[in-house]
């Protein structure tokens, strides 16, 4: 009987750990708590096709989701997202669930073949636009919801974390 109780407790505790892993808790209450200056995450001279291919292969081999962050260094919401993802409580969680690659889209006139590959052929609805991809099938997981963080500054760090958790798989 004692063994059954111990096994049940272990199951409950492991379920709690799984739930905590699915939804990261961010201590920062506001974006004012982010490190300054905010990051400039987009390589304006980078080869987006090669970077996405490398990240997709890595995500597939590590059994993680691929997170393609489309944006520009000129975009405050993009920089807020990047700064939030660098918060220690969120950064470790992101590394466990995603392989992240950033793609500079210029002023909506560059590297648009990346979203087009995932069926987004019209103008992006805003940036950052996140393409969350299952690397085994190369399918977009968050179709119809890619620009949800385009107004990141109207959210809070936990709201951004909750969005990422929703698609972590």
N, C-alpha and C positions, 0 to 999 in steps of 0.2 A: 504494500500500500504506500509506503514511504517513497518507493521508487517511482510510482505513478504520480505522486504529488510533485516530486522533483522534476520529472519529465514535463508535467503540465506547466510548472513554473518556468522551466527553460523555454518552452514553446512560447509562452506569453512574453517573456523577456526578449526572445529573438524576434518576435513579431513587432514589439515596440522598437527594437533597433532598426528593423526593416522600414517601419513607418517613419522613423526619424531620418533614415537615409533617403527616403523618397521626398521628404519635404525639409529642405535645409532651413535652419533658423538663423536669421541674420540679426546681429546685435545692433548694428547701426540703424538709428531711427530715421535719419534724414540724409540727404545727399551732401549736406554741409560737413558730414563726418568722413567723407571720402578724402583720400590723399590728394594734395594739390601740388602741382597743377594736375589736372585730369590727363589721363593718357592720350596719346595720339596713336591709336591702334592700327591704322591702315597704312600699308606699304604702297605708296602711290606709284612706285616704279616696279612693283613686284609682278611676277607672272602668275596671275590668278588661276589659270587652268592647271598649271603644275602644282601650285599650293593646294588646290582643292583635291586633285588626284592623290597627292601624298597623304593628305589628312583623311581622305576616304579609305585608303588602304590601311592606314593606321587604325582607324575606327573599326574597320572590319576585323582586323587581326586581334584587337583588344576587346571586341564584343561591346562596343559603346556606340552611342548615337553620334552622328556627325552634325555639328552646329556650324553653319556657314553664316557669318555675320557680315551682311552687306551694308556699307555705309561710307562715310567720309570724315576725315579729320576736321572739317569745317562744321560738323554737326554736333551741337551740344548734347543732344539725346544719345548719340552714338558714344560720345566720350563718357557720359554718365553711366551708360551700360557697361563700358569697359572698366571704369573705375569700380563699379559695384561688383563686377565679376572678379576683381582683384582683392576684394575684402577677404581676410583670412578665413572666416567662417564659411564663405561661399566658394572661394577658389578651390579648396580641397574637394568639396562636393562636386563642383563642375568637372574637375579632373577625373573623378571616379566615374562620371556618367557620360561625359562628352569628350570628343576631340574637337577643339575649336579652331576654325580658320577664319581670318578676316579678309574681306575682299573690298578693295576700294572701288567705288562705282563713280568716282568723279562727281560731276554735277548731273547725275542720272544719264551719263553718256559714255560710260566705260564699263567693260566687263559684264555687259548685260547678257552675254551668252550663258553665264552661270545660272541666273534665275530662269532663263528661257529653257535650259535643259530640264528644269523641274516644272515646266508648263506655265511659267509666269512670263508671258510675252507682252503684256500691256505695261505701261509705265508703273514702276513701283509706287505703292500708295504712301510711301514715306520711308524714312530711315531712322534708326536701324531697322532693317528687315532681316529677320532670322529665318533661315531655311534649316529646318531640323529634319535630317535625313536618316532613314534606316539604311546603313551602308551595305547590308546583305542584298537588299532588293533595289537599292538606289531610288527609293520612293520618298517623296515628301511626306512627313508625318503630320506637320501642322498646316496643311493646305487650307487656304482661306483665312489664316490667322497669322500670316508672316509679318505683318506690319503692326502687330499689337503693341509693340514697345516704341513705336515712332514718336510717341509723346511721353517718353520715359520720365521726363522731369515732373510730370503731373502725378507720378506714382511715388512710391517709396522703395527703399532697398528690398524690403521683404516682398513687396508686390512683384518686383523683377525676379526674385528668387522663386516665388510661387509659379510664375509663368514657366520658368525653366524646368521646375519639378513636374509640371503638368505633362511634359513631353519626354521626360527622361527614360521612360520605357521600363 
